Each structure stands twice: as C-alpha cells, then as structure tokens.
Amino acid sequence: MRDRRTTVLDAAVTVVGAGGARSLTHRAVDAAAGLPVGSASNLFRTRDALLVGLVGRCVERERVAWVEAMDAAGPASPRALAAALADLAVRQVTTDRDVTLTRCAILVEAATTPAVRDALAAGGSDVMARAVALVAAAGSRTPEADAAVLAHWVFGAVLHELANPSGSFAPHAPLTALVQRLIPQE
C-alpha cells in the first residue's frame, strides 16, 4: 500500500509531465491523485515545498530506473555500458516520459528557485557518482569527464526526442560509437 505522500508526489509528476511546471497547483495535484481538496496542501504547505518534494520523488523514480538499466548491463564493458545507457534513454522517452518531462520542468524551476536547485543538486550528485563508478568499471581512464560527456549526450538526445518525436528513437548505435571513442578497447 502506498502512503499518501507518495500518492501526492506521483500525482504531481503526472500533472507536471502533462502540463509543465505552471500547471503545478495543490488543487491540480489533489484532483490527479483522486484525493480531497487540501490533501496536497496538508503535506506540502507551499508550492516551493511541493516542488522540492517533487524533485525528491523524481530522483527516487529515476534512481530505480537507473539501477534496473545498469543491473541489466551485466559485466562491465564499454558495449554493455552503451547498451544500458541506450535502453535507459529509450525508457525515459517511453514508459518514464512523465518523469522525464517533469525533470525538464524542474530544471527550469531550479534556475529561479534556490530550494529546488539545492534538492536537484543533491539528487544529481548521487546519480553522477553511480555513473562515474560504472564508467570507471567499463575501463575509462577519465571516468569523471567521460561520465559527464555521456550524461549530457543522453540528456540532450532524450530532450530532443521529447521535443521533436521521431517515432523511431534509436540511440543504441550513436551511443555505442561515443562510448567506443571515450573508452577505446586495447
């Protein structure tokens, strides 16, 4: 059984994923969650508090997707790394589309809302640490730099696909080529 806080935050993901950050109101979240008016406000007194809670929930859901994708990668190798990142990118534009769109909206909010920026930075540092470790395990000589390049490439490709859906998003080949350039096999 899900707790009310998780129900409210998942409804907030749905609201923001469908309508952007401007659509985030306590009343809209209550309606999306199927809860009485005032439920979201009881848990998150202000919109900023709701946004910070939303950041935490998105980070949590993305962490689950990350772990599932990276566990599927099997033994650490550049090819397995590329395949796992490509699968994760596809998941971000399909089954986790609402979370990804919410993350994009949160990034814009972070530019003007310090509490959101701080919450996002905390969650992002955990994901980046995991990425650095995975890239290092795949044989990178410069794992911090390579992980940053891969993270930015994946995010850019995902953002482009969300903004301009191709109907044939296939990041596997370009990611494999990029990983092979970053982590050449000896």
C-alpha positions in Angstrom: 0.0 0.0 0.0 1.3 3.4 -1.0 1.5 6.2 1.5 -0.4 9.4 0.9 2.8 11.4 0.4 3.9 9.1 -2.5 0.4 9.2 -4.0 0.5 13.0 -3.9 4.0 13.3 -5.4 3.3 10.7 -8.2 0.2 12.8 -9.0 2.4 15.9 -9.1 4.6 14.1 -11.6 1.6 13.4 -13.7 0.4 17.0 -13.5 3.8 18.5 -14.4 4.6 15.9 -17.0 1.3 16.7 -18.8 1.2 20.4 -18.4 4.6 21.8 -17.4 5.6 23.5 -14.1 2.9 26.2 -14.5 0.2 23.5 -14.1 1.5 22.5 -10.6 -1.0 23.6 -8.0 -2.2 21.9 -4.9 -5.7 21.6 -6.3 -4.5 20.1 -9.6 -2.4 17.5 -7.7 -5.4 16.7 -5.4 -7.6 16.1 -8.5 -4.9 13.9 -10.2 -4.5 11.9 -7.1 -8.2 11.5 -6.5 -7.9 13.0 -3.1 -10.0 15.5 -1.3 -9.2 19.2 -1.8 -6.5 20.3 0.6 -4.7 16.9 0.8 -1.5 18.1 -1.1 -1.5 21.4 0.9 -1.6 19.5 4.2 1.6 17.7 3.2 3.3 20.5 1.3 2.2 23.9 2.6 3.7 26.0 -0.2 4.3 25.5 -3.9 8.0 25.6 -3.3 7.7 22.8 -0.7 5.7 20.8 -3.3 8.4 21.4 -5.9 11.1 20.2 -3.5 9.1 17.1 -2.7 8.6 16.6 -6.4 12.3 16.7 -7.0 12.8 14.1 -4.4 10.2 11.8 -5.9 11.6 12.2 -9.5 15.1 11.5 -8.2 13.8 8.4 -6.5 11.9 7.1 -9.6 14.9 7.8 -11.8 17.2 6.1 -9.4 15.1 2.9 -9.7 15.2 3.1 -13.5 18.9 3.7 -13.4 19.6 0.7 -11.2 17.3 -1.5 -13.3 19.1 -0.4 -16.5 22.6 -0.8 -15.1 21.9 -4.1 -13.5 20.8 -5.3 -16.9 24.1 -4.3 -18.3 25.8 -7.3 -16.8 29.6 -7.4 -16.8 31.3 -4.0 -17.0 32.3 -3.4 -20.6 32.0 -0.4 -23.0 29.5 -2.3 -25.1 27.3 -3.2 -22.1 27.6 0.4 -20.8 26.4 1.8 -24.2 23.5 -0.7 -24.4 22.4 0.1 -20.8 22.5 3.8 -21.4 20.6 3.5 -24.7 17.9 1.3 -23.0 17.7 3.9 -20.2 17.3 6.7 -22.8 14.5 4.8 -24.6 12.8 4.2 -21.3 13.0 7.9 -20.5 11.0 8.8 -23.6 8.5 6.0 -23.4 7.5 4.4 -20.1 9.0 7.1 -17.9 8.1 10.0 -20.2 6.1 11.9 -17.5 9.1 11.7 -15.0 11.5 12.9 -17.7 9.2 15.8 -18.7 8.9 16.7 -15.0 12.7 16.6 -14.6 12.9 19.0 -17.6 10.4 21.4 -16.0 12.2 21.1 -12.6 15.4 22.2 -14.3 13.8 25.4 -15.4 12.3 26.0 -11.9 15.8 25.4 -10.4 17.1 28.4 -12.3 15.0 30.7 -10.2 14.2 28.7 -7.0 17.2 28.0 -4.8 15.5 25.3 -2.7 14.7 23.4 -5.9 18.2 23.9 -7.2 19.6 22.5 -3.9 17.3 19.5 -3.9 18.1 18.8 -7.6 21.9 19.1 -7.0 21.8 16.6 -4.1 19.9 14.0 -6.1 22.0 14.6 -9.2 25.3 14.1 -7.3 24.2 10.6 -6.3 23.3 9.6 -9.9 26.6 11.1 -11.2 28.6 9.2 -8.6 27.0 6.0 -9.8 27.7 6.9 -13.4 31.3 7.7 -12.7 31.7 4.3 -11.0 30.1 2.5 -13.9 32.2 4.3 -16.5 35.4 3.5 -14.5 34.4 -0.2 -14.3 34.0 -0.1 -18.1 37.6 0.9 -18.4 37.6 4.7 -18.7 40.9 6.4 -17.9 39.0 9.6 -17.1 35.7 8.4 -15.6 34.5 11.8 -14.3 34.9 13.5 -17.6 33.6 10.6 -19.6 30.6 10.2 -17.3 29.8 13.9 -17.8 30.0 13.6 -21.6 27.7 10.5 -21.6 25.2 12.0 -19.2 25.0 15.2 -21.2 24.7 13.3 -24.5 21.9 11.1 -23.2 20.0 14.0 -21.7 20.4 16.0 -25.0 19.2 13.1 -27.1 16.3 12.4 -24.8 15.3 16.1 -24.7 15.5 16.4 -28.5 13.3 13.3 -28.8 10.7 14.6 -26.3 10.6 18.0 -28.1 10.6 16.5 -31.6 9.3 13.0 -31.5 10.7 11.0 -34.4 8.7 7.8 -33.8 12.0 5.9 -34.3 14.2 6.9 -31.4 17.2 4.6 -31.6 20.2 5.8 -29.6 22.0 2.5 -29.5 24.3 3.0 -32.5 25.4 6.5 -31.7 25.9 5.8 -28.0 28.0 2.7 -28.9 30.2 4.8 -31.2 30.5 7.5 -28.5 31.4 5.0 -25.8 34.0 3.4 -28.1 35.6 6.8 -28.6 35.7 7.6 -24.9 36.7 4.1 -23.8 38.8 2.5 -26.5 39.5 -1.2 -26.2 43.1 -2.1 -26.1 
